[in-house]
């Protein structure tokens, strides 16, 4: 199970990085539709939230605590 979570984290981190690169590219050119940028930013936020959940789950399974 831990390996599955680790692979999922790696996949989401890669997706998050790709979205960041796309957002940065759009913002740097200044040529984009607000709706497109909004969708990408929401997706980036979703990935970030999912990463937090998965990392907490992995820490819990490893017996770590947040103290």
C-alpha positions in Angstrom: 0.0 0.0 0.0 2.8 2.4 0.8 4.4 1.9 -2.6 1.0 2.7 -4.2 0.8 5.9 -2.3 4.4 6.9 -3.1 3.8 6.3 -6.8 0.6 8.3 -6.6 2.5 11.2 -4.9 5.1 11.1 -7.6 2.5 11.2 -10.4 0.6 14.1 -8.8 3.8 16.0 -8.2 4.6 15.6 -11.9 1.2 16.8 -12.9 1.4 19.7 -10.4 4.7 20.8 -11.9 3.3 20.6 -15.4 0.4 22.7 -14.5 2.7 25.2 -12.8 4.8 25.4 -16.0 1.7 25.9 -18.1 0.3 28.7 -15.8 3.7 30.4 -15.7 3.9 30.3 -19.5 0.5 31.8 -19.9 1.0 34.5 -17.4 4.4 35.4 -18.8 3.0 35.9 -22.3 -0.1 37.7 -21.1 -2.1 36.0 -23.8 -4.7 33.8 -22.2 -8.4 33.7 -21.4 -9.2 34.3 -17.8 -11.5 31.2 -17.8 -8.6 29.0 -19.0 -6.3 30.3 -16.3 -9.0 29.9 -13.6 -9.5 26.3 -14.6 -5.7 25.6 -14.5 -5.4 27.3 -11.1 -8.2 25.2 -9.7 -6.6 22.1 -11.0 -3.3 23.1 -9.4 -5.1 23.6 -6.1 -6.7 20.3 -6.4 -3.4 18.6 -7.0 -1.9 20.4 -4.0 -4.7 19.3 -1.8 -4.4 15.8 -2.9 -0.7 15.8 -2.3 -1.2 17.0 1.3 -3.8 14.2 1.9 -1.6 11.5 0.4 1.5 12.7 2.3 -0.4 12.7 5.6 -1.7 9.2 4.8 1.8 8.0 4.1 3.1 9.5 7.3 0.3 7.8 9.3 1.1 4.5 7.7 4.8 4.9 8.5 3.8 5.6 12.2 4.8 9.2 12.1 2.9 12.0 13.8 2.5 15.7 13.3 3.6 16.6 16.8 
